[in-house]
Amino acid sequence: MSGENRPAMLHLAVVQTDDFHVRAATYLQILEAEIDSLEGVSTVFEEGNEIWPDQCKRAISVIDDISGPIQQICRLLEDPAHLPDTVIPHRYPLVATLQLVDEQAQELLSLLRKLRHLCRTTSKQVDTLLREIQSNFDLFLKGYKDATMNLRMLPDRAAFQKRKIFALSEAFCTTPDEPYSAKHKR
């Protein structure tokens, strides 16, 4: 790579990194803003109270609202061509957690839609469905909080990776184009 192209490439990497961090921070704000709503909705189903169709509708709405951002974060992280190099090695745990959370959200939505139509009846089917919803909400909330924490830590992990790469390149090369053996020949 010629010397005159290097600053342009570095600038592109900085812009790409900055853009990624802005997008990740935006998604993080969206996810964190919904935690209280999710916890509030889940307590309705934990209390063992009689469940009304409007409560099911509210729970469905809250979960639907976060499904989009979860899927967008997955799409953002799935294509390494659009990620800073320092993020790539740290994306897998977050993608796996987000995909699991998305699957749990879809399962929970399915159960809530069933309950919405049955909740005014008294039956063993409703009791079983409520227990299943409670269990799924617990798993969903845990995964959701884990995903939020992993997304919050991703920029720090990427910054650490960048410092580590820089330190290694300083230790082994005087310039990015000079091989280690050339620097250490005497």
C-alpha positions in Angstrom: 0.0 0.0 0.0 1.4 3.4 -0.9 2.0 6.0 1.7 -0.4 8.5 0.2 -3.4 6.0 0.4 -2.8 5.2 4.0 -4.3 8.4 5.5 -7.4 7.9 3.4 -7.8 4.3 4.6 -7.2 5.4 8.2 -9.9 8.1 7.8 -12.3 5.5 6.3 -11.7 3.2 9.3 -12.3 6.0 11.8 -15.5 7.0 10.0 -16.7 3.4 9.9 -15.8 2.9 13.6 -17.5 6.2 14.6 -20.6 5.3 12.5 -20.8 1.8 14.1 -20.5 3.2 17.6 -23.2 5.8 17.0 -25.5 3.1 15.7 -24.7 0.7 18.5 -25.3 3.5 21.1 -28.7 4.3 19.5 -29.8 0.7 19.6 -28.6 0.4 23.2 -30.7 3.5 24.2 -33.7 1.9 22.6 -33.2 -1.4 24.4 -32.5 0.2 27.7 -35.6 2.4 27.4 -37.8 -0.6 27.2 -36.5 -2.6 30.2 -38.9 -1.0 32.6 -41.8 -1.6 30.3 -40.9 -5.2 29.9 -40.5 -5.7 33.6 -43.8 -4.0 34.3 -45.6 -6.2 31.7 -44.0 -9.3 33.1 -45.1 -8.6 36.6 -48.7 -8.6 35.5 -48.3 -12.3 34.5 -46.3 -13.2 37.6 -48.8 -11.9 40.2 -51.3 -14.6 39.4 -54.0 -12.0 38.9 -56.8 -12.4 36.5 -55.5 -11.5 33.0 -57.5 -9.2 30.7 -57.3 -9.0 26.9 -55.9 -5.4 27.1 -53.1 -6.6 29.3 -52.2 -9.2 26.7 -52.4 -6.6 24.0 -50.1 -4.3 26.0 -47.5 -7.1 26.5 -47.7 -7.9 22.8 -47.2 -4.2 21.9 -44.1 -3.9 24.2 -42.5 -7.0 22.8 -43.3 -6.0 19.2 -41.7 -2.6 19.8 -38.4 -4.2 20.7 -38.4 -7.0 18.2 -37.5 -4.6 15.4 -34.4 -3.1 17.0 -33.2 -6.6 18.1 -33.4 -7.8 14.5 -31.7 -4.6 13.3 -28.8 -5.1 15.7 -28.4 -8.7 14.5 -28.3 -7.5 10.9 -25.8 -4.8 11.8 -23.5 -7.4 13.4 -23.9 -10.3 11.0 -22.0 -8.7 8.1 -18.4 -8.2 9.0 -17.7 -6.2 5.9 -19.6 -3.3 7.5 -18.0 -3.6 10.9 -14.8 -2.1 12.3 -12.1 -4.8 12.5 -11.9 -4.4 16.2 -15.6 -5.3 16.7 -15.5 -8.5 14.6 -14.0 -10.8 17.1 -16.4 -9.6 19.9 -19.7 -9.8 17.9 -20.4 -13.5 18.2 -21.6 -13.7 21.8 -23.8 -10.7 21.3 -25.3 -12.0 18.0 -25.9 -15.4 19.7 -27.7 -13.8 22.6 -29.7 -11.5 20.4 -30.8 -14.3 18.2 -31.9 -16.3 21.2 -33.8 -13.3 22.6 -35.5 -12.8 19.3 -36.6 -16.5 19.2 -37.8 -16.1 22.8 -39.7 -13.0 21.9 -41.5 -14.7 19.0 -42.4 -17.7 21.2 -43.7 -15.3 23.9 -45.7 -13.3 21.3 -47.3 -16.6 20.1 -48.3 -17.6 23.7 -49.6 -14.1 24.5 -51.8 -14.1 21.4 -53.3 -17.4 22.4 -53.9 -16.2 25.9 -55.5 -13.0 24.6 -58.3 -15.0 23.1 -58.6 -17.4 26.1 -57.9 -15.2 29.1 -61.6 -14.6 30.0 -62.2 -18.3 30.4 -61.3 -20.5 33.3 -59.6 -23.7 32.4 -56.6 -25.8 32.9 -55.4 -24.7 29.4 -55.3 -21.0 30.6 -53.5 -22.0 33.8 -50.9 -24.0 31.8 -50.6 -21.1 29.3 -50.0 -18.6 32.1 -47.3 -20.7 33.7 -45.6 -21.1 30.3 -45.8 -17.3 29.7 -44.3 -16.7 33.2 -41.5 -19.1 32.5 -40.8 -17.6 29.1 -40.9 -14.0 30.4 -38.3 -14.9 33.0 -36.0 -16.4 30.3 -36.7 -13.6 27.9 -35.9 -10.8 30.4 -32.7 -12.5 31.5 -31.6 -12.8 27.8 -32.7 -9.3 27.1 -30.7 -7.9 30.0 -27.6 -10.0 28.9 -27.9 -8.7 25.4 -28.2 -5.1 26.6 -25.1 -5.6 28.8 -23.1 -7.2 26.0 -24.1 -4.3 23.6 -23.0 -1.8 26.3 -19.6 -3.5 26.6 -19.0 -3.9 22.9 -17.4 -0.5 22.4 -15.0 -1.0 25.3 -14.0 -4.4 24.0 -13.4 -2.9 20.6 -11.3 -0.1 22.1 -9.3 -2.6 24.0 -8.8 -4.7 20.9 -7.6 -1.6 19.0 -5.1 -0.7 21.7 -3.9 -4.3 21.8 -3.4 -4.4 18.0 -1.6 -1.0 18.1 0.7 -2.2 20.9 1.5 -5.4 19.0 2.2 -3.4 15.8 4.5 -1.1 17.7 6.3 -4.0 19.2 6.9 -5.9 16.0 7.0 -3.3 13.2 8.2 0.3 12.8 5.6 0.9 10.1 2.6 -1.2 9.0 4.5 -2.1 5.8 7.8 -3.1 7.4 7.9 -6.8 8.4 9.0 -7.8 11.9 12.2 -9.5 10.5 13.4 -6.2 8.9 13.0 -4.3 12.2 14.9 -6.8 14.2 17.8 -7.7 11.9 21.2 -6.6 13.2 
